[in-house]
Amino acid sequence: MSSLWSKIGLSALLLFFIVALGCVGYRMFMNDLDPKVRTIIYVPKTIDTSIEFWEVMKQGVATAAKEFGADVHTVGTDTELDVDKQIQLLEQAIEEKPDAIILAATDYYRLVPVAEQIKAAGITLITVDSGLNGGVSESFIATDNYEAGRKAAQKLIENIQSDDQVAIMNFVQGSATAIEREKGVRDALSQNGVNLVQDTLYSNGSSKKAYQLTVDLLKNQPQLKGIIGLNEPSTLGAGLAIMDMGLKSKVKLVGFDNSSSEVQLLENETMLGTVIQKPFTMGYLAVKTALEVVSGHKVAPVMDTGSEFITKENMYTSENEKLMFPFIE
């Protein structure tokens, strides 16, 4: 009996040391970042709360800020189209002299001059989701959007004939995210001999506009067999139009992101599947990486947060369910 208690006591002692070492390691990591409270200004593409992607990323930013003791302020535009307003917000942010700025750029080219001003002011710049021409930031944290576009196209290819015609419903022209996703889609379709019915359609980040564009498209192009929506509003608008016109058995839809409305499109089989990103991870890593740079650490210039293709059949697996139904306050 005494031998048994000795073993239990030894096990408890070992567990104590493991936990203690873990706590010490965490404190060392925190101290290594910098004990000073750092200020960060987070500038997403939009502060439109109806787009769940940005709400989930905001949760990631808030979680990291709390965990690492950073003071994060969020500013943004009402729509992803307002490039001029985002530039203005960044100019104001420079005047506030934060330690770092986290930016989801609304335009791949037009934001470069103000980004260079940020760096010239000695402010750490981290880009998230959508990057800038020339790799201006210290680190770019995002989905590999080219590969994500290929994933979406491949699923559509598997469900149509090689000579069928399809259309692309993109969101904001000039956004790095939009450019890379469309390139991935086009390359995959071209390599498999699939024809695009017309020029790319742009929803401008509005599900209402995507809806009307899809209605007009399906009326004018009755031979159309597939649509790829490249973000949440574009996918949702296209899906609702297909459903309302009673064409879900004829027109195949593949999309991006995971709003509750898109979940319904999957469940009623209006949509074949959707490419899910990891916006919470993006937001969390953006804050963590910004603090590391401010503290003098080297970081990877590009971080791929990954993506998964979700269908009705696999959406409720334990891992995919976490991605499909993230916690949103």
C-alpha positions as CSV (number, residue, x, y, z in Angstrom):
1,M,0.0,0.0,0.0
2,S,2.8,2.4,0.9
3,S,4.4,1.6,-2.5
4,L,1.1,2.5,-4.2
5,W,0.9,5.9,-2.4
6,S,4.5,6.5,-3.2
7,K,3.8,6.1,-6.9
8,I,0.8,8.3,-6.6
9,G,2.8,10.9,-4.8
10,L,5.6,10.7,-7.5
11,S,3.0,11.1,-10.3
12,A,1.5,14.1,-8.6
13,L,4.9,15.7,-8.2
14,L,5.7,15.1,-11.8
15,L,2.4,16.6,-12.9
16,F,3.1,19.7,-10.7
17,F,6.5,20.2,-12.3
18,I,5.0,19.9,-15.9
19,V,2.3,22.4,-15.1
20,A,4.8,24.7,-13.4
21,L,7.2,24.5,-16.4
22,G,4.3,25.3,-18.8
23,C,3.3,28.4,-16.8
24,V,7.0,29.5,-16.7
25,G,7.2,29.0,-20.4
26,Y,4.1,31.0,-21.1
27,R,5.3,33.9,-18.8
28,M,8.7,33.8,-20.6
29,F,6.9,34.1,-23.9
30,M,4.8,37.0,-22.7
31,N,7.8,38.8,-21.3
32,D,9.8,38.2,-24.4
33,L,7.1,40.0,-26.4
34,D,7.3,43.1,-24.2
35,P,5.7,44.0,-20.9
36,K,4.7,47.4,-22.2
37,V,1.1,47.7,-23.4
38,R,1.3,48.2,-27.1
39,T,-1.3,50.1,-29.2
40,I,-2.6,48.6,-32.5
41,I,-5.0,50.0,-35.0
42,Y,-6.9,47.3,-36.9
43,V,-8.4,48.3,-40.3
44,P,-10.5,45.6,-41.9
45,K,-12.0,46.0,-45.3
46,T,-15.3,46.9,-43.8
47,I,-17.0,47.1,-40.4
48,D,-20.3,45.9,-41.9
49,T,-21.5,43.5,-39.2
50,S,-23.8,41.6,-41.6
51,I,-20.7,40.0,-43.2
52,E,-19.9,37.2,-40.8
53,F,-16.3,36.7,-42.1
54,W,-15.3,40.1,-40.7
55,E,-17.1,39.5,-37.4
56,V,-15.2,36.3,-36.9
57,M,-11.9,37.9,-37.7
58,K,-12.7,40.6,-35.2
59,Q,-13.2,37.9,-32.5
60,G,-9.7,36.6,-33.3
61,V,-8.2,40.1,-33.0
62,A,-10.0,40.6,-29.7
63,T,-9.0,37.3,-28.3
64,A,-5.3,37.9,-29.1
65,A,-5.5,41.4,-27.7
66,K,-6.8,40.2,-24.4
67,E,-4.4,37.3,-24.2
68,F,-1.3,39.4,-25.0
69,G,-2.4,42.6,-23.2
70,A,-2.5,44.8,-26.3
71,D,-4.7,47.9,-26.8
72,V,-6.5,47.4,-30.1
73,H,-8.7,50.0,-31.8
74,T,-10.8,49.1,-34.8
75,V,-11.7,51.5,-37.6
76,G,-13.2,50.8,-41.0
77,T,-15.4,51.7,-43.8
78,D,-19.1,50.9,-44.3
79,T,-18.4,49.0,-47.5
80,E,-15.4,47.2,-49.2
81,L,-15.7,49.6,-52.1
82,D,-14.6,52.7,-50.3
83,V,-10.9,52.7,-51.0
84,D,-10.6,56.5,-50.6
85,K,-12.1,56.3,-47.1
86,Q,-9.8,53.5,-46.1
87,I,-6.8,55.6,-47.2
88,Q,-8.1,58.5,-45.2
89,L,-8.5,56.3,-42.1
90,L,-4.9,55.0,-42.5
91,E,-3.6,58.6,-42.8
92,Q,-5.4,59.4,-39.5
93,A,-4.0,56.3,-37.9
94,I,-0.4,57.4,-38.8
95,E,-1.1,60.7,-36.9
96,E,-2.1,58.7,-33.8
97,K,1.3,57.0,-33.8
98,P,0.3,53.4,-32.8
99,D,2.9,50.7,-32.4
100,A,1.4,48.8,-35.2
101,I,-1.3,48.8,-37.9
102,I,-3.1,45.7,-39.1
103,L,-4.6,46.2,-42.5
104,A,-7.0,44.2,-44.8
105,A,-6.4,46.3,-48.0
106,T,-9.4,47.1,-50.1
107,D,-7.1,47.6,-53.2
108,Y,-3.9,45.8,-54.2
109,Y,-2.3,48.9,-55.8
110,R,-4.0,52.1,-54.5
111,L,-3.1,51.4,-50.8
112,V,0.6,51.0,-51.5
113,P,1.6,54.8,-51.1
114,V,-0.1,55.1,-47.7
115,A,1.4,51.8,-46.6
116,E,4.8,53.2,-47.4
117,Q,4.0,56.2,-45.3
118,I,3.1,53.9,-42.4
119,K,6.5,52.2,-42.6
120,A,8.3,55.6,-43.0
121,A,6.7,56.7,-39.8
122,G,8.3,53.8,-38.0
123,I,5.0,52.0,-37.5
124,T,4.9,48.2,-37.9
125,L,2.5,47.2,-40.7
126,I,0.9,43.7,-40.9
127,T,-1.5,42.9,-43.7
128,V,-4.2,40.3,-43.2
129,D,-6.6,38.6,-45.7
130,S,-5.8,41.0,-48.6
131,G,-2.2,42.1,-49.3
132,L,-0.5,44.8,-51.2
133,N,1.7,45.0,-54.4
134,G,5.4,44.7,-53.6
135,G,5.0,43.0,-50.2
136,V,5.1,46.3,-48.3
137,S,4.1,44.8,-44.9
138,E,6.3,42.9,-42.4
139,S,4.0,39.9,-42.7
140,F,1.0,38.9,-44.8
141,I,-1.4,36.6,-43.1
142,A,-4.1,35.0,-45.3
143,T,-5.6,32.1,-47.1
144,D,-3.7,31.0,-50.2
145,N,-6.4,32.4,-52.3
146,Y,-5.0,31.1,-55.6
147,E,-5.3,27.5,-54.3
148,A,-8.6,28.2,-52.7
149,G,-9.9,29.4,-56.1
150,R,-8.7,26.1,-57.7
151,K,-10.5,24.1,-55.0
152,A,-13.7,25.8,-55.8
153,A,-13.3,25.4,-59.5
154,Q,-12.4,21.7,-59.2
155,K,-15.6,20.9,-57.3
156,L,-17.7,22.6,-60.0
157,I,-15.7,20.7,-62.7
158,E,-16.6,17.4,-61.1
159,N,-20.3,18.2,-61.4
160,I,-20.7,19.5,-64.9
161,Q,-19.8,18.4,-68.4
162,S,-16.6,19.6,-70.0
163,D,-18.4,21.7,-72.6
164,D,-20.8,23.3,-70.1
165,Q,-20.7,27.1,-69.6
166,V,-20.1,28.7,-66.2
167,A,-19.8,32.2,-64.8
168,I,-17.7,33.8,-62.0
169,M,-19.4,36.1,-59.5
170,N,-16.5,38.0,-58.0
171,F,-16.7,40.9,-55.4
172,V,-14.5,44.0,-55.5
173,Q,-12.4,44.6,-58.6
174,G,-8.8,45.5,-57.6
175,S,-8.8,43.6,-54.3
176,A,-5.8,41.2,-54.0
177,T,-8.1,38.5,-52.6
178,A,-10.5,38.8,-55.6
179,I,-7.6,38.8,-58.1
180,E,-5.9,35.7,-56.7
181,R,-9.1,33.7,-56.3
182,E,-10.3,34.4,-59.8
183,K,-6.9,33.5,-61.2
184,G,-7.1,30.1,-59.5
185,V,-10.6,29.6,-60.8
186,R,-9.7,30.6,-64.3
187,D,-6.6,28.4,-64.5
188,A,-8.4,25.3,-63.2
189,L,-11.3,25.8,-65.6
190,S,-9.0,26.5,-68.6
191,Q,-7.0,23.4,-67.9
192,N,-10.2,21.3,-67.9
193,G,-11.7,22.9,-71.1
194,V,-14.6,24.6,-69.3
195,N,-16.0,27.7,-71.0
196,L,-16.8,31.0,-69.2
197,V,-20.0,32.4,-70.5
198,Q,-19.1,36.1,-70.3
199,D,-16.8,38.5,-68.4
200,T,-16.6,38.3,-64.7
201,L,-19.5,39.7,-62.7
202,Y,-18.8,41.9,-59.7
203,S,-21.2,42.1,-56.7
204,N,-19.2,44.9,-55.1
205,G,-19.6,43.0,-51.8
206,S,-23.4,43.2,-51.9
207,S,-25.6,40.1,-51.8
208,K,-28.5,42.2,-53.2
209,K,-26.4,43.2,-56.2
210,A,-25.2,39.6,-56.6
211,Y,-28.8,38.4,-56.6
212,Q,-29.9,40.8,-59.3
213,L,-26.8,40.1,-61.5
214,T,-27.6,36.4,-61.2
215,V,-31.2,36.8,-62.1
216,D,-30.3,38.8,-65.2
217,L,-27.6,36.3,-66.1
218,L,-29.9,33.3,-65.9
219,K,-32.5,35.0,-67.9
220,N,-30.1,36.0,-70.7
221,Q,-28.0,32.9,-70.6
222,P,-30.4,29.9,-70.2
223,Q,-27.7,27.5,-71.2
224,L,-25.6,28.3,-68.1
225,K,-24.7,25.3,-65.9
226,G,-22.6,26.7,-63.1
227,I,-21.6,29.7,-61.0
228,I,-18.7,30.2,-58.7
229,G,-19.2,32.9,-56.0
230,L,-15.9,34.2,-54.7
231,N,-16.9,35.6,-51.3
232,E,-19.8,35.5,-48.8
233,P,-22.2,38.1,-50.3
234,S,-21.5,37.0,-53.9
235,T,-22.2,33.4,-53.0
236,L,-25.3,34.2,-51.0
237,G,-26.9,36.5,-53.6
238,A,-26.2,34.0,-56.4
239,G,-27.6,31.1,-54.3
240,L,-30.8,32.9,-53.4
241,A,-31.4,33.8,-57.1
242,I,-30.9,30.2,-58.2
243,M,-33.3,29.0,-55.4
244,D,-36.0,31.6,-56.1
245,M,-35.9,30.8,-59.9
246,G,-36.3,27.1,-59.2
247,L,-33.0,26.2,-60.9
248,K,-31.0,24.4,-58.3
249,S,-31.2,21.1,-60.1
250,K,-29.9,22.8,-63.3
251,V,-27.4,25.4,-62.2
252,K,-24.6,24.2,-59.9
253,L,-23.2,26.7,-57.4
254,V,-19.9,26.6,-55.5
255,G,-19.0,29.4,-53.1
256,F,-16.8,30.9,-50.4
257,D,-17.2,31.4,-46.7
258,N,-19.7,30.2,-44.1
259,S,-22.5,32.5,-43.1
260,S,-25.6,31.0,-41.6
261,S,-27.5,31.7,-44.8
262,E,-24.9,29.8,-46.8
263,V,-25.4,26.8,-44.4
264,Q,-29.0,26.8,-45.5
265,L,-27.9,26.8,-49.1
266,L,-25.8,23.7,-48.4
267,E,-28.6,21.9,-46.5
268,N,-31.2,22.5,-49.2
269,E,-28.7,21.5,-51.9
270,T,-28.8,24.8,-53.7
271,M,-25.0,24.9,-53.3
272,L,-22.6,22.0,-53.9
273,G,-20.0,23.2,-51.4
274,T,-18.1,26.2,-50.1
275,V,-14.4,27.0,-49.5
276,I,-14.1,27.8,-45.8
277,Q,-11.3,30.1,-44.6
278,K,-10.1,30.7,-41.1
279,P,-10.7,34.3,-40.2
280,F,-10.4,33.8,-36.5
281,T,-6.9,32.4,-37.0
282,M,-6.1,35.3,-39.3
283,G,-7.1,37.9,-36.7
284,Y,-5.4,36.2,-33.9
285,L,-2.1,35.7,-35.7
286,A,-2.2,39.3,-37.0
287,V,-2.1,40.7,-33.5
288,K,0.4,38.1,-32.2
289,T,2.7,38.8,-35.2
290,A,2.4,42.5,-34.9
291,L,3.5,42.3,-31.2
292,E,6.4,40.0,-32.2
293,V,7.7,42.5,-34.7
294,V,7.3,45.4,-32.3
295,S,9.4,43.4,-29.8
296,G,12.2,43.0,-32.3
297,H,11.5,39.4,-33.5
298,K,11.8,38.2,-37.0
299,V,8.6,36.8,-38.5
300,A,7.6,34.9,-41.6
301,P,6.8,37.3,-44.5
302,V,3.8,35.2,-45.6
303,M,1.6,32.9,-43.4
304,D,-1.0,30.7,-45.0
305,T,-3.8,30.1,-42.6
306,G,-5.3,27.3,-44.8
307,S,-8.8,26.6,-46.2
308,E,-11.1,23.6,-46.4
309,F,-13.8,22.6,-48.9
310,I,-17.1,21.9,-47.1
311,T,-20.1,20.0,-48.5
312,K,-23.4,18.9,-47.1
313,E,-21.9,15.5,-46.5
314,N,-18.9,16.6,-44.4
315,M,-20.1,19.8,-42.8
316,Y,-21.0,18.2,-39.5
317,T,-17.7,16.3,-38.8
318,S,-16.1,17.4,-35.6
319,E,-13.4,19.5,-37.3
320,N,-15.5,21.0,-40.0
321,E,-18.3,21.9,-37.6
322,K,-15.8,24.2,-35.7
323,L,-15.1,26.0,-39.0
324,M,-18.7,26.2,-40.1
325,F,-20.1,27.5,-36.8
326,P,-17.5,29.7,-35.2
327,F,-18.4,31.6,-32.0
328,I,-19.7,35.1,-32.8
329,E,-20.6,37.5,-30.0
